[in-house]
Amino acid sequence: MQLYLDSYGAFLGVENGMFWFKPKHSEGRAIACQRINCIFLTKGVRISSDAILLALSHNIPMVFTDQLGRSQGYLWSGQYGSISTVRKKQARFADHPLGMDWVRDQLLQRAKNQLRTLELLQEQPYARKDKQGQSDFVKDQKNLSKLIQRWEKLPISPRANLKELAASFRGWEGGASRTYFQAFARVLPEKWGFAGRMRRPAYDPFNALLNYLYGMLYPLVELSLIKAGLDPYMGVLHTDRYNRPTLVFDCIEIYRHWAEWTALQLVFEKGLDPQQHFEERSIREGIRLAPSGKKKVIAAMLGHLEERSIYQGQKRKRKTQIDLGLQSLASYLKTLDF
């Protein structure tokens, strides 16, 4: 399980060899180390050095986040999950046509996940249909299907200009996402004010919700990369940016649909309310989740990650699928003969 400590004045310590967590205005409780695989801490939470040492001794990373759920730093053992050979090959892979071939596969899987989400969306009772019983999303699905078919056939030459190819991929991904989120805009109630994807800051509650849910995914992907022995700061599609985990940006794409589906469930099934569970900040900060909203959102996302779905022929928890997927990437890099 992931332990989220996001209430001001909460305390994390140690009692009888277990973590002891006490919210400011509630009773404390002990949690066995074996039950926790990651601890998330936000501003205003106190933590003892004993708790830090206990986490390090059990290889439990600690992630420090801001009020928007974005990771700001980590405490971990400092050891990668494999020998340095993997990272040496990763460096060559990042500037090689094989790397771009992998990026194409990532973006294709992202588009296929988007298509599947639209298929699930049109089956919901809140999805509008015309007089012929046809979903509002038929056109969006056709457009996504055409993009997928076109890019599945795209050959990547060993002599390809990688910078031009990367720019083309970004344009393709942007077009697919615009089509995808236009469908969301048609189904969401007007009170959510969603007209399309907007990153940071968010000026409508649904974009603020997406930002927070994506923020929960980023550290999980980064920690899985570290466990797999990969350098999160050495990306392929996303160019090197100082102090930015660019490989995380590449790898998170195929998991974003989990956050998006959770957002839709929160809106239509779990009672998240734009007036009650969000707060307006300054023009610079936009809109973000209020503390009451965070509790609902964190519980929903963690529940979704704990659920099992089919992965490579077996039912696996979604959070486990991240570990397995990035271990597969590390294993693939080991086989490359550069």
C-alpha positions in Angstrom: 0.0 0.0 0.0 1.0 3.6 -0.4 0.7 5.8 2.7 -0.4 9.4 2.0 0.2 11.9 4.8 -1.2 15.2 3.6 -2.9 16.7 6.7 -1.2 19.7 8.4 0.1 18.8 11.8 0.2 15.0 11.2 3.1 13.0 12.7 4.9 9.9 11.5 7.1 8.1 14.0 8.0 4.6 15.2 6.5 2.4 17.8 7.4 -1.2 18.5 9.2 -1.6 15.2 6.3 -0.3 13.2 5.4 3.1 11.7 3.1 5.1 14.0 0.9 7.7 12.3 -1.1 10.3 14.1 -3.3 12.9 12.4 -3.4 16.2 14.3 -6.9 15.8 15.7 -7.3 12.0 15.7 -6.0 9.0 17.4 -2.7 7.4 16.2 -2.3 4.0 14.8 0.5 1.6 14.0 1.2 0.2 10.5 3.5 -2.7 9.8 6.4 -2.0 7.5 5.6 -5.0 5.4 2.3 -3.4 4.4 3.9 -0.2 2.9 5.8 0.2 -0.3 5.9 4.0 -0.5 5.2 7.0 1.8 4.0 10.3 0.5 4.5 13.4 2.6 3.4 17.0 2.1 4.1 20.3 3.8 3.2 20.5 7.5 3.7 16.8 8.3 6.3 16.1 11.0 8.5 13.0 10.8 11.0 11.5 13.2 14.5 10.4 12.2 13.6 6.9 13.5 10.8 6.7 10.9 13.2 7.8 8.1 15.7 5.1 9.2 13.0 2.5 9.4 11.9 3.3 5.9 15.4 3.2 4.5 16.1 -0.1 6.2 13.0 -1.7 4.6 13.7 0.0 1.2 10.6 2.1 1.4 11.0 5.3 -0.5 9.6 8.6 0.9 8.2 11.1 -1.6 7.8 14.7 -0.6 5.0 16.5 -2.6 3.6 20.0 -2.8 -0.1 20.9 -2.3 -0.8 19.9 -5.9 0.5 16.4 -5.4 3.7 17.0 -7.5 6.8 15.3 -6.2 9.5 17.7 -4.9 12.1 15.2 -3.8 12.8 11.7 -2.5 14.4 9.8 0.3 15.5 6.3 -0.8 18.4 4.0 -0.3 20.4 5.5 -3.2 20.8 2.1 -4.9 19.5 1.3 -8.4 17.9 -2.0 -8.9 20.6 -3.4 -11.3 24.2 -3.0 -12.4 25.3 0.1 -14.3 25.4 -1.8 -17.6 21.7 -1.1 -18.0 22.1 2.7 -17.7 25.1 2.7 -20.1 22.9 1.0 -22.7 20.1 3.4 -21.8 22.3 6.3 -22.7 22.9 4.9 -26.2 19.2 3.9 -26.6 18.1 7.5 -25.8 19.9 8.7 -29.0 19.2 5.8 -31.3 16.5 4.9 -33.9 15.5 2.0 -31.6 14.7 4.5 -29.0 12.3 6.3 -31.3 10.8 2.9 -32.3 10.0 2.4 -28.6 8.6 5.9 -28.3 6.2 5.2 -31.2 5.1 2.0 -29.4 4.5 4.0 -26.2 2.4 6.6 -28.0 0.5 4.0 -30.0 -0.4 2.2 -26.7 -1.4 5.6 -25.3 -3.8 6.2 -28.2 -5.2 2.6 -28.0 -5.9 3.2 -24.3 -7.6 6.5 -25.1 -9.7 4.6 -27.7 -10.6 2.0 -25.1 -11.6 4.7 -22.6 -14.0 6.2 -25.1 -15.5 2.8 -25.8 -16.1 2.4 -22.1 -17.4 5.9 -21.8 -20.0 5.4 -24.5 -21.4 2.4 -22.5 -22.1 4.5 -19.5 -25.7 5.7 -18.8 -24.6 9.3 -18.7 -23.2 9.2 -22.3 -25.5 11.1 -24.6 -26.8 9.4 -27.8 -28.6 10.7 -30.9 -32.0 9.5 -32.2 -30.3 6.6 -33.9 -28.8 5.5 -30.6 -25.3 6.5 -31.8 -22.8 7.8 -29.3 -21.4 11.4 -29.4 -18.0 9.7 -29.5 -18.3 7.9 -32.8 -16.4 10.6 -34.7 -13.7 10.8 -32.1 -13.2 7.1 -32.1 -12.9 7.1 -35.9 -10.3 9.9 -35.8 -8.3 8.1 -33.2 -8.5 4.8 -35.1 -7.2 6.5 -38.3 -4.2 7.9 -36.4 -3.4 4.5 -34.9 -3.5 2.8 -38.2 -1.3 5.4 -39.9 1.3 5.4 -37.2 1.4 1.6 -36.9 2.6 1.5 -40.6 5.2 4.2 -40.1 8.7 2.8 -40.7 11.6 4.2 -38.7 14.7 4.2 -40.8 18.1 3.7 -39.2 19.1 7.0 -40.9 16.0 9.0 -39.7 16.5 12.5 -38.4 15.7 11.8 -34.8 14.9 15.4 -33.9 12.5 15.8 -36.8 10.9 12.4 -35.9 10.5 13.5 -32.2 8.8 16.7 -33.3 6.5 14.7 -35.5 5.6 12.4 -32.6 4.8 15.3 -30.3 2.5 16.7 -32.9 0.8 13.4 -33.4 0.4 12.9 -29.6 -1.0 16.4 -29.3 -3.6 15.8 -32.0 -4.7 12.5 -30.5 -5.1 14.1 -27.1 -7.1 17.0 -28.4 -9.5 14.6 -30.0 -9.7 12.5 -26.9 -10.4 15.4 -24.5 -13.0 16.9 -26.8 -15.0 13.8 -26.1 -14.7 14.4 -22.4 -15.8 18.0 -22.8 -19.0 16.8 -24.4 -20.0 14.4 -21.6 -19.0 16.4 -18.5 -21.7 18.5 -16.8 -21.5 22.2 -17.6 -20.7 23.1 -14.0 -17.3 21.5 -14.4 -16.4 24.1 -17.0 -14.2 21.8 -19.0 -13.6 22.8 -22.6 -10.3 20.9 -23.2 -7.1 19.9 -21.6 -5.2 22.6 -19.8 -2.0 21.9 -17.8 -0.7 24.1 -15.1 -2.3 26.2 -13.6 -5.8 24.8 -14.0 -8.6 27.2 -14.3 -11.5 24.7 -14.2 -12.1 21.9 -11.6 -11.7 19.0 -14.0 -8.3 20.1 -15.2 -7.3 20.6 -11.6 -8.5 17.0 -10.9 -6.5 15.6 -13.8 -3.4 17.4 -12.7 -3.6 16.0 -9.2 -4.3 12.4 -10.4 -1.4 12.6 -12.9 0.7 14.0 -10.0 0.0 10.8 -8.1 1.2 8.7 -11.0 4.5 10.5 -11.6 6.4 9.4 -8.5 5.1 5.8 -8.9 6.6 5.6 -12.4 9.8 7.3 -11.2 10.3 4.9 -8.3 9.6 1.9 -10.6 12.3 3.1 -13.0 14.8 3.3 -10.1 13.8 -0.2 -8.9 14.3 -1.5 -12.5 17.8 0.1 -12.6 16.9 2.8 -15.1 17.9 6.5 -14.8 14.6 8.6 -14.7 16.5 11.7 -15.9 17.5 10.2 -19.3 14.5 10.4 -21.6 14.1 9.5 -25.3 11.2 11.6 -26.7 11.5 14.3 -24.1 14.8 16.1 -24.5 17.2 16.6 -21.6 16.0 19.2 -19.3 17.9 20.2 -16.2 16.7 18.5 -13.1 13.7 17.0 -14.8 12.9 13.3 -14.9 12.4 13.1 -18.7 12.2 9.3 -18.9 9.2 9.5 -16.5 7.5 11.8 -19.0 8.1 9.2 -21.7 6.9 6.2 -19.6 3.9 7.6 -17.9 1.9 8.0 -21.2 0.6 4.4 -21.2 -0.7 4.7 -17.6 -2.5 8.1 -17.9 -5.8 6.5 -18.8 -6.0 5.1 -15.2 -6.1 8.7 -13.9 -8.5 9.8 -16.5 -11.0 7.0 -15.8 -10.7 7.6 -12.1 -11.5 11.3 -12.7 -14.7 10.3 -14.6 -15.7 7.9 -11.9 -15.2 10.7 -9.3 -17.4 13.1 -11.3 -20.3 10.7 -12.2 -20.3 8.0 -9.5 -18.4 9.1 -6.3 -19.9 12.5 -5.7 -17.0 14.9 -6.3 -18.4 18.4 -6.5 -16.7 21.4 -8.2 -18.1 23.8 -5.6 -17.6 21.8 -2.5 -14.3 20.0 -3.1 -12.2 22.6 -5.0 -10.9 26.1 -4.1 -10.0 29.1 -6.2 -6.6 30.5 -5.6 -4.9 33.5 -7.3 -4.8 34.0 -11.0 -1.3 32.6 -10.9 -2.3 29.5 -9.0 -5.7 28.8 -10.6 -8.0 26.2 -9.1 -7.0 23.3 -7.0 -8.4 20.5 -4.8 -9.5 21.5 -1.3 -8.5 19.2 1.6 -12.0 17.5 1.5 -11.5 16.8 -2.2 -8.1 15.3 -1.8 -9.3 12.7 0.6 -11.9 11.4 -1.9 -9.4 11.7 -4.9 -6.6 9.9 -3.1 -8.9 7.1 -1.9 -10.3 6.6 -5.4 -7.0 6.6 -7.2 -5.3 4.2 -4.7 -8.4 1.9 -5.0 -8.1 1.9 -8.8 -4.4 1.1 -8.6 -5.1 -1.8 -6.2 -7.6 -3.4 -8.6 -6.5 -6.2 -10.8 -6.8 -6.2 -14.6 -5.4 -8.5 -17.3 -1.7 -7.9 -18.0 0.2 -10.3 -20.3 -2.4 -13.0 -19.8 -2.6 -12.7 -16.0 -4.6 -10.6 -13.6 -2.3 -8.1 -11.9 -2.8 -5.1 -9.7 -2.4 -2.0 -11.7 0.4 -0.6 -9.5 2.3 -3.9 -10.0 1.9 -3.5 -13.8 4.0 -0.4 -13.6 6.8 -2.3 -12.0 6.6 -5.2 -14.4 6.4 -2.9 -17.5 9.5 -0.9 -16.5 11.4 -4.1 -15.6 10.6 -5.3 -19.1 12.1 -2.1 -20.5 15.3 -2.7 -18.5 15.4 -6.3 -19.7 15.0 -5.2 -23.3 17.9 -2.8 -23.0 20.1 -5.5 -21.7 19.6 -7.5 -24.9 20.7 -4.6 -27.2 24.1 -4.9 -28.8 25.4 -1.4 -29.2 
